[in-house]
Amino acid sequence: MISSTQITQIRNIGGLNPRRRLKNIIDELLSRDLQTKFSKDGLKGKRRFAGTMIYKCIKGKVPLHLD
């Protein structure tokens, strides 16, 4: 389970736009090697990132719009 402290730390990761912020969050949480093993929908023989706890945390708890 992801704690509220971890969610707060993830929320503090910034970016110039929503797409860049999402990339920065994923870069902070997953190594490049691990990132290559996932795609959002699990295409091309990769694992499905959309089904992970990290994805659910980002989607449900971290606003990607600019404040």
WOMOSUL-V159905 format. One record per helix or strand of 3 or more residues. SS is the DSSP state (helix for helix, strand for strand). FROM is the first residue (numbers start at 1). TO is the last residue. If there is no record, write none. Layout:
SS FROM TO
SS FROM TO
//
This chain:
helix 4 11
helix 18 29
helix 32 35
helix 49 51
helix 53 61
//
